[in-house]
Amino acid sequence: MVGVKNNRRVQYTREQLRNALIVLLQEQPLAQITVTAICQAADVNRGTFYAHYDNPAALFASIEGDLAAQIQPLIGDETNVMAWLPEVLRVIQDADAATAIILQNIKTSSVLEAILRPLRTQTKQRYRQRFGVSDPALLDYYFEFFCSGAIQVITNWLARGAQESPETIATIIANVTELG
C-alpha cells in the first residue's frame, strides 16, 4: 500500500541498499564508501538513499542493529554457553552481513558485544576463583583479555570462510571461559 512506512517497495529499496553496502564492504572499509557508490551498486538515486539513511554509517548501523536484534533472543543462560552460542554462531555464519559487519567493526561491534555481554559476569566470577583476584579493575583486565581472544577466534573463523562448525568454535570459547 502506498504511503505505508513498511510497504514492499520501501522494504525492497532498503534491502537493495543494505546488499549494496555489504558488497562494497568486502572491497573497502566503511570510511571510504560513499553514498554515490552505494546508490550505483543498488541502482537507486541519492534522494532515495537519503529518504532512508543519513549517510553510509547510518546504513551500516541499521544493518548491525538488525543483526544484533536477531541474535539477542538466542542468547540464554549465562552459565551454559554451549546451550546458545552454537546457534548464535550459526546465524553469523549464515549471514553475509554479519561477516562484513563484524570484520569491518571489530572494536565496537554491537553484534560481538551482544554475544560477549552474557559471559561477562560468569567469566569474571570464574576468573576471581581461579586466579584469586577480587579487584574489579583487575578482573576487567582478565575479561578484556578473554574478549580479545574470543573476538579473534570468531573473526578468524569468519575470515577463513567459517569452515568449522559453530559447535567447534563455541566449544573453544566455552573451554576458555570454563563454562562449557
C-alpha positions in Angstrom: 0.0 0.0 0.0 1.4 3.4 -1.0 2.3 5.7 1.9 2.6 2.9 4.4 6.0 3.1 6.1 7.0 -0.5 5.7 5.4 -1.3 2.3 7.0 -3.8 -0.1 8.7 -1.1 -2.2 10.3 0.5 0.9 11.4 -2.9 2.2 12.8 -3.8 -1.3 14.7 -0.5 -1.5 16.2 -0.8 2.0 17.3 -4.4 1.1 18.9 -3.2 -2.1 20.8 -0.5 -0.2 21.9 -3.0 2.5 23.1 -5.5 0.0 25.0 -2.9 -1.9 26.8 -1.8 1.2 27.6 -5.4 2.1 29.2 -5.9 -1.3 31.1 -2.7 -1.1 32.4 -3.6 2.5 34.0 -6.6 1.0 36.2 -4.4 -1.1 36.9 -1.3 1.1 36.4 0.0 4.6 33.2 1.8 5.6 35.0 5.2 5.9 35.8 5.0 2.1 32.4 4.1 0.9 30.3 7.0 -0.5 26.6 7.4 -0.9 27.2 7.6 -4.6 28.9 4.2 -4.6 26.1 2.7 -2.6 23.4 4.2 -4.9 25.2 3.0 -8.1 25.5 -0.6 -6.6 21.9 -0.6 -5.5 20.6 1.1 -8.7 18.8 3.9 -6.8 19.2 7.6 -6.8 20.7 9.7 -4.0 17.4 11.1 -3.0 16.1 7.6 -2.4 19.1 6.8 -0.2 18.6 10.0 1.9 15.0 9.2 2.3 16.1 6.2 4.3 19.5 6.9 5.8 21.6 10.0 6.6 24.9 8.5 5.5 26.7 5.2 4.9 27.5 4.9 8.6 23.7 5.1 9.4 23.0 2.4 6.9 25.8 0.3 8.5 24.4 0.9 12.0 21.0 -0.2 10.8 22.3 -3.5 9.4 24.3 -4.1 12.6 21.4 -3.2 14.8 19.1 -5.6 13.0 21.7 -8.4 13.3 22.2 -7.7 17.0 18.4 -7.8 17.5 18.2 -11.1 15.7 21.0 -12.6 17.9 19.8 -11.2 21.2 16.8 -13.5 21.7 19.0 -16.6 21.1 21.3 -15.8 24.0 20.2 -17.7 27.0 21.6 -18.8 30.3 25.0 -17.2 31.1 26.1 -20.4 32.8 25.6 -22.7 29.8 27.3 -21.1 26.8 27.0 -24.3 24.8 23.2 -24.1 25.0 23.1 -20.9 22.9 26.5 -19.9 21.4 26.4 -22.5 18.6 23.1 -21.2 17.4 24.3 -17.6 17.5 27.4 -18.5 15.6 25.2 -20.3 13.0 23.3 -17.1 12.4 26.5 -15.2 12.0 27.9 -17.9 9.7 24.7 -17.8 7.5 24.5 -14.0 7.3 26.8 -12.3 4.8 26.0 -9.1 6.5 27.3 -10.5 9.8 30.7 -11.3 8.4 31.1 -8.0 6.7 29.9 -6.1 9.8 32.0 -7.9 12.3 35.1 -7.8 10.2 34.7 -4.1 9.5 33.8 -3.1 13.0 35.7 -5.4 15.4 36.5 -2.9 18.1 32.9 -1.5 18.5 30.7 -4.3 17.1 27.3 -4.4 18.9 27.0 -7.9 17.4 30.1 -9.1 19.2 29.1 -7.2 22.3 25.7 -9.0 22.3 27.5 -12.3 22.3 30.0 -11.5 24.9 27.8 -9.5 27.3 26.2 -12.5 28.9 29.6 -14.1 29.5 31.0 -11.1 31.4 29.6 -11.8 34.9 30.1 -15.5 34.9 33.5 -15.3 33.4 34.7 -12.8 35.9 33.4 -15.0 38.7 35.3 -17.9 37.3 38.4 -15.9 37.0 38.0 -14.5 40.5 38.0 -18.0 41.8 40.7 -19.4 39.5 43.2 -16.6 39.9 42.3 -15.5 43.5 41.7 -11.9 42.3 39.0 -9.7 43.8 39.9 -6.3 42.5 37.2 -5.4 39.9 39.7 -3.4 37.8 42.0 -6.5 37.5 39.0 -8.7 36.7 38.1 -6.3 33.9 41.6 -6.8 32.5 41.2 -10.6 32.7 37.8 -10.3 30.9 39.2 -7.9 28.3 42.0 -10.5 27.6 39.3 -13.2 27.2 37.2 -10.9 25.0 40.1 -10.1 22.7 40.8 -13.8 22.3 37.1 -14.7 21.7 36.8 -11.9 19.2 39.9 -13.0 17.4 38.6 -16.6 17.2 35.3 -15.5 15.8 36.8 -13.1 13.3 39.4 -15.5 12.1 36.7 -18.2 11.7 34.7 -15.8 9.6 37.7 -14.6 7.6 38.6 -18.2 6.8 35.1 -18.9 5.4 33.6 -20.3 8.6 34.5 -23.8 7.6 34.5 -25.3 11.1 31.1 -26.0 12.7 29.6 -23.4 15.0 29.7 -26.0 17.7 33.5 -26.4 17.4 34.0 -22.6 17.7 31.6 -22.4 20.6 33.5 -25.2 22.4 36.8 -23.4 22.0 35.3 -20.2 23.5 33.5 -22.2 26.3 36.6 -24.1 27.2 38.5 -20.8 27.8 35.7 -19.4 29.9 35.4 -22.7 31.7 31.6 -22.5 31.2 31.3 -25.4 28.7 
